[in-house]
Amino acid sequence: MSYVGLYDDEGSKNAFYIVKDKKINRKRVGFKEFENEQEAKFAHLVQSHLAQFDLAPMVYGDVGMIRRHDGELTCHGYLTEVARPMPECHDDDCDGECFGTDCKNGNTIDEVVYDLREHGLDYNDAHKGNFGYVRRKGKWVAVAIDLGVESFTEWDEDIYGQFDYDENDGYDGCGCIFCQQQRGY
C-alpha cells in the first residue's frame, strides 16, 4: 500500500498509525500493524465480520503494509476507521480501567462483550482501552477496537476459522519472506 503512517499508539502487542492525509467517507483512517501476516489476517477477518453489525470500526481493503513516516515498512496490517476513545471515567466507584459494572463505561463494555459472544467470540481483554466509539446513522456506537487473536479465549471456528496461537512463542516480528528481506535475513 502506498500510504504514510504517523505513529499514534501501541498496545501490548500491536502498533497503530494514523494514515496521513487519508479519509474515507469523511472518516479518519488508521493502520493496525500486527506481529505477522497470520495474526493480521485473523484480526482483519474478525473486524470485517463485526463491522457489519456495528461492533467494530470499518475495515478498508486487504492485509498489506504501509510506510512509516521514517520510510521504513510496517509489518502486516490493514486500514481501518479510526474510533473515538472512550471518555475518562469520573465515577467514584471506578478504578479508571472501567471493568464490570462499576461505571457507565463498564456497563457499555459489558454490553459490547455480550454482543461479541452472540457473534461467536469469547472476549478476554475487556478494559476501557480496547473499546471506542464510531458514528453510525448519526449516533455514536460503542465498538471493540482490539480484535487481535490474543484478545479471545475462544471463537466460533465455523465463522472465524482455526488459528494456532501461543503468546509465549517467542516470535520476533513478521516472518513473511518480504519482511525478512527488509530486515536483512
Buried (B, 14 or more C-beta within 10 A) or exposed (E): BEBBBEBEEEBEBBBBBBBEEBEBEEBBBBBBBBBBBBBBBBBBBBBBBBBEEBBBBBBBEEBBBBBBEEEEBBBBBBBBBBBBEBEEBEEEEBEBBBBEEBBBBBEBBBEBBEBBEEBBBEBEBBBBBBBBBBEEEEEEBBBBBBBBBBBBEEBEEEEBEEBEEEEEEEEEEBBBEEBEEBEEE
